[in-house]
């Protein structure tokens, strides 16, 4: 199972890495399930490569994605899967039995977006998120909450070891109470205590909200 670009760290898998995974999958006859919901958010000259584009495993790759992020319609829950026809039929049977499809008007709305939006729509939104990424990461670095610079997606993991609290949840709650800035505790993404000193920030917000959050973080840091 691969998430590229990844949540919460923003990792973007390279072709070399994907080919290495493909070699293992082909050797052991494994399926590769991919989550590519953040495919249009890649930074610093990187390029999203779909694992399904690796020829040796194209027939055993099941790509899962959607337009919740690219069109900013997360509540619509419009997604899709791409696979070999024989797997698609099985997925279709399971889909029919397990849950009801998304409302037809929302599907028509997404279809209009796919057909009518120009190619530069996708590059423009990536540029906008890149600006927000840089502003947030720079602020976090300035105040001593070391950011792990994301290669893609729109989240930033930050080291909050200097914030009071024994767990990431306690640290996130302390940050929220003192600054009004919300973050997801790192423990939501790690087993054991590996995420205790991490929180995840999201920069999928209006620029004005990002600027205000950064100012609040700077003010908060002065109290530590």
N, C-alpha and C positions, 0 to 999 in steps of 0.2 A: 504494500500500500504506500503510495507516494503522493505527497502534497507539494506541488511546485507551481508557482512560488508558495512558500510555506507560511502557515500560521502556527505559532506566534513569532517565529524568529526571522521570517523574511528570506529564508534560504531559497536560492534558485539553482536547481540542478543543472550541471553542464552536460554537454553531449557525451563527454568522456565518462562521466559518472553514470549516465543513463545507459550507455553501451555496456558498462561493467555489470549493471543490474540486469540488463537484457541477457547477457551471457549466462548468468546464474539461472535466470528464469527459463531460458531455453533448455539448458542442460537438465534441469529438474522438472520440466514441464509444469511450471507455475503460472498462474494468472498474475497479471500486473493491474491493480486497480489504481487509477490516478484521479486526484482531485485537483482541477486546474482552474478553480473559480477566480483566482487572482491573475490570470494569464496576461491581462493588459497592463499590469502594474509591475514593471521591471525597470531597474535604474542603472545608471552609470554605464550605459552602452551595452548592457546585457540583453540577451534575446531569449524569450521563452521557447523551449523545445518540448513538444509533447512526446512523452514516452511512446505513444502509439505511432510516432513517425519513424521509430527504429524498426527497420524492415524485418529483422529476424524474429521480432515478437509482436508484430502488428496484429496477428490473428489471435493472440492470447492476451491482448491489452484491452481493458475496459475503461474508457475515458469518461469521467463524470465532471460536468461543469454546469454553468448557467449564467444568467445575466443579472443576478441580484446585485453584484458588486459594480460591474461595468456601467449599468444603467441606474444605479442607486435606487433599486426597488427591492430591498431585502425582504420586505413584508410580503411580496408577491409569491415568493418561492417557486419561480419558474426555472426549471433546470432541464438537463438532458443527459443522455448517455450515448456513447458511440462505441460500437464493437463489431466484431464479425457477425454476420447475419444469424448464425445458429445460436450465438449467445444472446443476441438482441431479442430473439423470439422468446427465449426462456425468461429474460428480464421483463419482457412485456407481460408474460403470464403472471409472474410474481407481482409486478406493479398493479395489475388489475385486481389481484386478490387482497393485497395488503393495504392499499390506501386509495382514496378518491383522487382523481386528477385535479390539477390546478384549474380554477374557473376559466371558462372559455374566453371571456372578455380580456382577461389578463394575458392569455396566450396570444390573442390577436394583437394586443398592444405591444408585446415584445417582438412579434413578427414584423410589425411596422417599423420598429426601431432597427431591427437587423437589416431590413430591406432599404430603408431610407436614410439612415445616418451615414455621412461620408466617412472615409477611412481616417481622415485627420481627427475625427471625434475621439478615437481611441488614443491617438498620440497626444492630443491636447489634454485629456483627463490624466494621462500618465505624467505629463509635465506639471500639471497642477498639484498632483500628489507628491511629486518629487520635491517641489518647493516646500510643501508642508513638512515633508520628511526632514529636509535639511534644517528648517527652522526649529523643529522639535528636538532633533538630535543635538544641534548646537547648544540649545538651552540646557538640555540634560547634561551635556559634557561640562558646560560652564559651572553648573551648580554641584558637581560631584556625584551625580547619579549616572554612572557610566552607561552609555547606550551601546547596544550591539547593533551596529548599523545594518538595517535590513537591505537585502539585495532586491527584494520584491515585496508584494502585498502592501498593506498599509498599517502595520503594527510595528512597535519598537519594544524590545525587551530591555529593561534597564536594571542595573545593579542598585538596590536600595539598602545595602548593608548598613549604611550610616543612619537610616531612619529607625527610630525606636520600635521594638516589637520582636517577639521570638519567632514568628512565622510570617510568611508573605501576606497572609490575610490581615494580621495585626498591623503590619507595616502599611498595607494599602488603606486600611481603615483610618490609621493615624494621618496619613497623607490627605485623605478625603476630608476628615474633620478639621484639619488645620489649614488646608488650602482650597478646598472645594473642587479639587481635581480628582476624578475617579480613574482608577486603574484596576486591571484584573490581576489577582494574586497569582504568582508564578506556580503555586502548588496545583493550580487547575490543569497544568500541562506536564507535570513531572511526577514520577513515582517517588516514594520516600520523601526525603527532605531536600532534594536537589533544587527545588524551586523556592526555598525559604527566603532567599535574598534577591528575588527577581519579581518584577511586576511588568505587566504588558500595557503599554499605552496605545491608543488608536488615534490615527490622524486623519480619519475619514470624516472630517468636520469642515465647516466653513472657515475660511482663513481668519476671520475676525475671532472666532472661537479659539482657534489655535493660538493666536497672538495673546488673547486674554489668559489662556491656560498657561502659556509660557511665562507671562508676567507673574501670575499667581505662584508658579513654581519658584521663580527667582525670589519672590518675597518670602516664601516658605523656607527656602534654603538659608536665609539670613537668621532664622530662629533656631537652626540646628547647632 
